[in-house]
Amino acid sequence: MPSETVREYEIAYSSVKLPDSEHWGAMVTIYGPSSSPMHRNCVFPEQRVSIDMVFDDAAAAETEARKAALRMIGQGERDA
């Protein structure tokens, strides 16, 4: 599962093969700051970016998940 740190957020993004389909869904989880290095503070639990969006391959789904996560934390693509 690809992940990256942007400012104080840790973003985990992934793809999932949709049941009975050849398509993929985009998934994202966002963790915020925590006072303990042994604990991650989940501010956005893992879920699909959009139920209406499907992708032809895992890489395209992960790219969209990353874009959505950056929008959610107020960090545009150009700022990453």
Number of C-alpha atoms within 10 A of each C-alpha: 8 11 14 12 13 13 11 11 20 20 22 20 27 24 24 16 17 13 8 6 8 11 17 22 26 28 23 25 21 23 18 16 15 13 8 8 7 6 10 15 15 16 13 14 12 14 15 18 21 13 9 7 13 18 19 12 15 16 14 15 25 24 14 22 26 24 18 21 23 19 12 12 15 10 15 13 11 5 8 10
